[in-house]
Structures are given as structure tokens and as C-alpha cells.
Amino acid sequence: MCHHYISFFRVIRIGSYNNKIKRIDPKTRECVTLFGGEQGLRDGDKPLFDEPEGLSVVDGTIYIADTGNHSIRVATLATKEVTTLQLTNFEMLRPPAEKKGGVKYEQLATQSVKAGKATIVVDVKLPPGHKLTENAPSQVTLSSADDKVEFAGGKKSVTVELAQVPGKIEAEVPAGESTLLANFSLYYCGTENESLCFFKDAGYSVPVSTRDSAGSEIAITCSVKE
């Protein structure tokens, strides 16, 4: 597969299956490899790519969609160096967890648990053909509407990254009635097409009542619809 960018009477060409970025001069018919060769992931003056699929050129800089590496690579023509674009501050996309009034919660069915130590089991159900994006900060923040439930260290809320689901969080549930709040922030993509990714925020409220004959687990599942 090939993609081209034409500028100043030259063509910059991507060779997806030979992992190269090439420059073609239509006038002289000269074709020169600018970057790449073998399949891999390496920055510097001898970079490697894995099936690059698209590019954009801005002021002497080539932005390359390095599909097989799930990365955006940045090639500087003047220095012939390649770096991998690092995206940070994803947390700026999330509303602050403490602003409970600004979150719309979906109320789940009441769950019964024995007073005292309890385990909150959080799970994520994605549409078929999707998975949580690796190395992305999917997470859940747990708290209670009345601050009755406590987490490790006596904290009133806890945030846990969802590296694996289901995940388990320990809590101390007092006798009587309380309401758990769960705020999910999810990054997910297709299992086959990992270049197509999505972001989802969801909030759930779970009424909790205690009784001596109940178990010690509370289950909260975030279901994402197509």
C-alpha cells in the first residue's frame, strides 16, 4: 500500500509493506529512501517502522501514522531524525471526581452486604469486537454519596487504574444504608482495528444495605453500548 504527499515538485511516498518513507523526484525519476527499512520500532537517525499508513508534512516535518506500532512518528527532514510523539495530560479530559453534582449517575439495583470489610468488584463490558486500550489510563473512582464508606487508610474515595478487569477494591461498609458512587473513565479500541479508539465517561450509583446473612462482595459493571 502506498500513500503520497506532493510538495516542491517532489513526492514523499510511504511504502507500507516495506516499512519505508521515500522521496521521488518526478523530473529525474530518482527514488530515495529517507527513513526506514526493516520492520520494528526505533527512533533516531536510523529509525524503524511497522507498516506506516499515512503522513502529513508541515514546515519540513513529517508526521507519520505508524500503524503497526500504534504510534505517531515525527520525522524532521533537516536533521533526518525521527522521534515518537508522546501524548500526555489525558487527565485534563476528565471532570474532577470531587464534583459529584456535575456527574449524571445511572442508578443500579440495591445490593446487600454484611457490615464491615467488603470487596467491591468493578468490571467493564464493552461492545463486541472492542477492548480496553493498552497503556491508556482507564480508571474508576469510587466514593459514597454520604461519605459513610471508607477505603484503604480511611480515605473517603479511591481511584484505581483498570489494567485488568474485573478489578477488586477493599472497603469498609458501615451498618445501615449507604450509596456507592462509581465514576469510570475508559479508553477502548477495536480488537482488529486498534487505530480506531474511543473515550467514555460513565457514572453509577449503587444503593447498599447491610444484613448479617449477606455476602461480602458488591459488583459494579460499566456497560458501554455501541
KASULUR-V20719 format. One record per helix or strand of 2 or more residues. SS is the DSSP state (H for helix, E for strand). FROM is the first residue (numbers start at 0). TO is the last residue. If there is no record, write none. Layout:
ss: <SS	SS>
from: <FROM	FROM>
to: <TO	TO>
This chain:
ss: <E	E	H	E	E	E	E	E	H	E	E	H	H	E	E	E	E	E	H	E	E	E	E	E>
from: <1	9	15	19	29	47	51	60	66	70	80	89	99	104	115	129	138	149	151	156	166	176	196	216>
to: <6	14	17	24	35	48	57	65	68	75	83	92	101	112	124	131	143	150	153	160	172	189	209	222>
